[in-house]
Amino acid sequence: MKTPHSSRLKSHADASPWHCDGALQVGFYRGKCGLLDVESIVRAVVTVKFLKDRTIAPALIRMQFHDCFVNGCDASILLDGNSTEKTAGPNLSVRGYEVIDAVKDAVEKFCPGVVSCADIIAIATRDVVYLSGGGKYSVETGRRDGFVSLAKNVKLPGGHTIGVAHCNLFQARLYNYKNTGKPDPSMDLSLLETLKKMCPQNSTGFNTVNLDQNPKSASIVDNSFHKQIKMHRGVLQIDQDLALDSLTKATVDKVANGFDFSTKFGRAMVKMGAIQVLTGKQGEIRKSCRAVNRRF
């Protein structure tokens, strides 16, 4: 069982995605690691990793998103196994696990058995957002790690600000949109020509392109992506639809034209980070983020 409380056993399909837990708090680890600051330890490791590979920023944002939207923010995506969440189709390209492992090793060295893997994901993601030019928001901590990780529970929506996409995910829009034998008529013509050069029709589809087609902002957490999809320069269909659908168009316009993206992005990340969390005596603090602790 994931927890003794039946409400924690709901799958992503039948649980409210915005169930939040008031037990989380800013500064939860204050005084729990002697004189050391847990968040500073995490930040030091993450900064070194980021400076070596800046693409870990979109990787960790995606990891937190994929973790929280499947049974809540309990680090279930980190568990290894033949039928765990890692093995589900949408998660096969999730990466950044080595960053979480490195952070876990560091905090275990200074204060073993104290910091959860779920909190490490949240803190590390906050840090890469800031390092990528986004605002610095306060992370609520106090999560505990879950016991259950099942590939069959993985049902995920989408959404992007930074990162890349492989050509095979959108090639049909360039050459055979909805089996018409023609490109997607909603795509900006200059973008279409650019993407055709990056993704030739008979290629393997493994090349990648930036999701934010503004080269000056492709790696920065800002509202440039929303401005691009307003101009019909969305690479993925699911992204472009945000600016075209009547249910989301007004929101895209507001974000694209606003000046408080960093603040709102931080609030959204905090809100997401509180989805169906385990706290108190629920769950556990894993010794390794890749496996549940041995239980006798």
N, C-alpha and C positions, 0 to 999 in steps of 0.2 A: 504493500500500500504506500501511496505517496505521502499520506498524512492520515491521522485518525479522524479527521473531519471530512464528512462526505462531500461537502461543498468543494473541497480541493480535488475531488476525483473526477470532476466534469471534464469532458474533452473540449478542445477548442471550438468544436462545432456547436455544442449546446451550452457553453458557459458565456456569460457576459464578458466581452473583451476589456471592459473598463472597470472591472471590480478592483478596487484599490484597498490597501491596508494601511490604516493609520499608525501602525506600530513602527513604520520606518521613520527615521529621523536624521537630520543633518548632524554630522559629528558623532555618530553611533560608536565609533571605535576610539574616541578620545579617552585616553587613560587606560586602554585595554592592551597596549603593547609597550608597557613601561613608559619611558620618556620619549619613545619614538612615535612619529606621526605616520599612521598606516597609509594615508592618502599620499604623503610625500614619498614613501617607498614605492608605491605604485607608479606615481608620476615619473620618478627617476628611471625606472625600467622602461616604461612606455616611451619616454622621450628618446632614449638611446635607440630603441627599435624604430621609432618614427623617423629619426634622422638618417637611418640606414635605408629605410623603405617607406616612403610617404604614402604608398598605396594601402598601408595597414589602416589608414583612417576610414575609407569607405568599407573596408573589410570588417572592422570592428563595429561600425554602425550597423551594418547588415547583420552581423552575428547577434547583436543585442535584439534587433528587430525580430529575427527568426527564433530566438529563444523565447522572448516574452509573449509572442503570439501563439505559442503552442504550450498549453498548460501553465502559462505564467512565467515570470522571471525567476527561474529556479536552477539555471545552468544545466538543464537537461540536454541541451544541444552539445554539451562538451563530453558526454559519456560515450565511450567506445563500446562497440558491440555489433553483432551481425544484423540486428533489426532496430537499432537505435535511430534517433532523429537524424544523426549524421548521414545515414544511408538513404534517406528519402531524396527523391529527385531534386526538389527545390534547394536542398542543402548540400548537394554534391560539390557545388562550387563555393560554398562558404569556407573561408580561410581565416587565419589569424590565431589558430589554436596555440601555436608555439609562443605567441606573445602572452597569452593567458597563462601558459605553463611557466614561463619565465617569471612572471609576476608572482604566481603562486609559490614558486621555489623561494623567492626573495622574502615574502611575508612569513612563510613557514620557518625560515631560518631565524628570523627575529622574534616571532610570536606564534609558535605552532598551535594549530587547532583553534585559531581565533577568527580568521577572515574567511568568509565564504567565497566560493567561486562565482556565485551569482553577483555578489557585490563587486568582485574584481572586474567582471564584465562591465558593470555600470560605471565604475570609477575610471577604468581604462578608456572606455568610449568617450566619456566626458573630456578626458585629457586629449585624445586625438582630435576631437571636435575643436577644442581651443587651439591646438597646434596647427590646425588647418584653417585658421582665420575666423572661426566661429566664436561666439561669445562664451565666456566661462560661467557656467551655471553650477549651483551647489547641488551635490548628489545626496539624496537620501539613502541611508544604508541601514543594515539590520536584517537583510535577507538571509535565508538559509537555503541549503542546496537540497534539491529533490532527489527521489529514488527512482523515478520512472522516466524512461525515454523510449518512445515507440515511434517508428517511422510512420505507422498508419495514422497517427494523430496530426501529421504535418499537413496543414491546409493554410496557405499563406496568401495574403493580398500583396500588392507591390507599391513602391514609391521610391524616388531617387532624388538626390541632391548632388552628390559627387560619385565618381566611380566610372566603370566602363561596362560595355556590353559586347558579347561576341556576335559576329556577323550573322551566324545562323539563327539568332533570335529575332532578326528583323529583315532578313534578306527577301522574304516574300513581299514586303512593302516596296522594295526597290524594283522588282521584276514581274511579280505575279500576284498583285494585291487581290485577295478574295477570288483567286482563279480567273482573273480577267485578262491575264497576259500583259498587263500594264502596271505602272507604278501607282502607289497610293496618291490620288489626286489632291489630298489634303496636305501633302508634304511640300515644304518650301523647295523650289526648284534648285536653288544653289546648294542646299543641303543634299538633295537627291543626287546631284552630280558628284558632290564630295564623297558621299557614302558609296556610290558605285565604284569609284576609284579605290576605296579602301576595301570594298567587298565585291570583287568581280563575280559575275553570275555563276560561273562554274568552279569557284574556289571551294575549299573545304569548309569555310565558314568559321575558322578559328581565329581570324584576325579580330582585333578589338578596336572600338572607338569610344570616345568620351560621351557620357550621357548628357553632360552640359557642353553644348557645342560652341560656347564662348571660350576660346583658348586662354584668355586671361583669368578666367574664373573656374576652369574645369576641375581644379583641385582645391577650391576654396568653398567652405560651407557658407553659402550666401544665397540670395534670391535670384541669381543669374539664371539658374535652371528654369525657374518659373517664367522669367522673361522670354527665354528661348521657346518654350512650348506655346506661349501666347503668339509667337511669330511663326507657328507651325514648324518649329525646328526640333520637335521631339523625336528621338531616335526610336524608342520602343513605342509600340501602339498603345500599351497600357498607360504610358506617360503622356502621350499626345492627347489621349481621350480625356485626361483631367481638364485640359483647357477647352475641350469641345463639348463635353457633357453638361447639360443644364444644371445638374446637381452639384457640380464642382467648379464650373467656370467662374462664378463670382468669387470663390475662395482663391483661385489661382490669380485672378485679377488683383485682389486685395494684397496678396503676398508679393506679387511682382511689383506693385506700385508703392508698397510700404517701405518704411525705414526702420522697422523694429524686428527684422527677421531673426537676428541672433537671440533676442529676448524670447520671442515666441517659439523658436526652435528648442531652446533650452527648456522651456516650460513643457513642451510636447514630449521631450525626452524623459523628463522627470515623471510625467504622467504615465508614459508607457512603462517606465521602470518600476511602477507600482502595481502592475497587472498581476493579480492572483499570486502575490508573494507568500512565501512561507516565513514565518517569524516565530520568536519565542522558542518553544520546545518542538516546533514542527520541523520536519526535515533533519538535516545534519550539517556539520561543517566538514566537508570532504578533506581528506589528507592529500589526495590527488584529484585534480579536476576531471580526470578521465575515467574515474571509477568510484563507485559508492564504497564507503568504508565497510570492512568486514563486520558482520553483525552475528552475535552468538545468542 
